[in-house]
Amino acid sequence: MSIETRLSALRAKMTDTGADLVALGPGPNMHWVLGFHPHPDERPCLLLVTATGAGFLMPALNAADARARCDLPMWTWSDATGPQAALDQAIAALNASTTRKAAVDEAMRADFALLLLDALPQAKHAFAAETVGALRLVKDAAEMEELRMNSAIADEAMEAAFAALTPGMRESDLAQVVKDVFAKHGAAPLFTIIGGNENGAYPHHSTSDRPLTQGDAIVIDIGARKGDFSSDITRMAVIGTPAPDYDKVHAVVEAAVQAALAAARPGIAAKVVDQAARQVITDAGYGEYFVHRTGHGMGLEGHEAPFITETSDTILEAGMVFSIEPGIYLTDRFGIRLEDIVILHEDGPEVLSKLPRDTYRRS
């Protein structure tokens, strides 16, 4: 979509929520509106949007680059002068001095937000989650296609990890195999969590130099970014014969995934999906070992709304994208997580990965 189309959608959402001004710092929200964002640093940089105008408070040293990407007006400032005068000019030019409700980017630096809010002492405060964030929840066709592309790259990286898995190699060695595949495709690795046996019982294990040995159950959780979007997938592998209850636990987690997929439909609350997965694990006697939410949204950020939690009242809509990733983590033994990214359609979820969730077995 063009900048004009997204500004129009944003203004409609501002009308719905009563926001007179939306202020965004360099980051995903600004990127969604403009298709880019200036270099983020300590210099105040704000995209200011009102019902009738839009423009930047812009550090002078970033202005030329930003002007090459869009034609919005800019009120620039230098390190020598500071941003206050330029901000005052921007507020006046955008007729924002009487703002009653200002929605600020929750991800921007606190000093940026306070600079703006101090200049609008009469304004009530809100977050951009109810305007830009709400618009980002539903992906368009081009965004969905980029997510599918990233998923296909991650599938290839996962298959490479399976093929390379050898007794005695380190967690970090297997992670490097994954990174090499991502690099081949021009995708920037975001994370490569490789956890053997007891390390897999830490949901966010920091990949180490621990050797992978006979009997290990190995969590492989990987993701990378190509373009504006990224991938995220988790599968399990074992070397030789795992613990006697491994297959039983894996079957429970797979059943939880299936329950969540069956529950995910437009019009239901996100918590219903979480509860469906959680109930399977609880009924199997492992409820206390499922220690995180069932999923998170995917888009310009690897973790964004909607969050699939026990308490989320977010109503799911067609076009939303999120993970389904229940897990069971048995301290000092092993962990099992199975994760897929799905696009929700009117008839249910589309699973992006083409890989089965079966355990890969290496002798």
HELIX and SHEET records of a PDB file:
HELIX    1   1 ILE A    3  THR A   17  1                                  15    
HELIX    2   2 PRO A   28  LEU A   34  1                                   7    
HELIX    3   3 ALA A   60  ARG A   67  1                                   8    
HELIX    4   4 GLN A   84  ALA A   93  1                                  10    
HELIX    5   5 ALA A  110  ALA A  119  1                                  10    
HELIX    6   6 ALA A  128  GLU A  130  5                                   3    
HELIX    7   7 VAL A  132  ARG A  136  1                                   5    
HELIX    8   8 ALA A  141  ALA A  164  1                                  24    
HELIX    9   9 GLU A  171  LYS A  184  1                                  14    
HELIX   10  10 ASN A  197  ALA A  201  5                                   5    
HELIX   11  11 TYR A  246  ALA A  263  1                                  18    
HELIX   12  12 ALA A  270  ASP A  283  1                                  14    
HELIX   13  13 GLY A  287  TYR A  289  5                                   3    
SHEET    1   A 6 MET A  74  TRP A  77  0                                        
SHEET    2   A 6 ALA A  54  PRO A  59  1                                        
SHEET    3   A 6 LEU A  46  THR A  50 -1                                        
SHEET    4   A 6 LEU A  21  LEU A  24 -1                                        
SHEET    5   A 6 LYS A 101  VAL A 104  1                                        
SHEET    6   A 6 LYS A 124  PHE A 127  1                                        
SHEET    1   B 3 ALA A 188  GLY A 196  0                                        
SHEET    2   B 3 ALA A 217  LYS A 226 -1                                        
SHEET    3   B 3 PHE A 229  SER A 230 -1                                        
SHEET    1   C 4 ALA A 188  GLY A 196  0                                        
SHEET    2   C 4 ALA A 217  LYS A 226 -1                                        
SHEET    3   C 4 ILE A 233  ILE A 239 -1                                        
SHEET    4   C 4 TYR A 360  ARG A 362  1                                        
SHEET    1   D 2 GLY A 295  GLY A 297  0                                        
SHEET    2   D 2 GLU A 304  ILE A 308 -1                                        
SHEET    1   E 3 VAL A 321  ILE A 324  0                                        
SHEET    2   E 3 ASP A 340  HIS A 345 -1                                        
SHEET    3   E 3 GLY A 348  VAL A 351 -1                                        
SHEET    1   F 2 GLY A 327  LEU A 330  0                                        
SHEET    2   F 2 PHE A 334  ARG A 337 -1                                        
END                                                                             
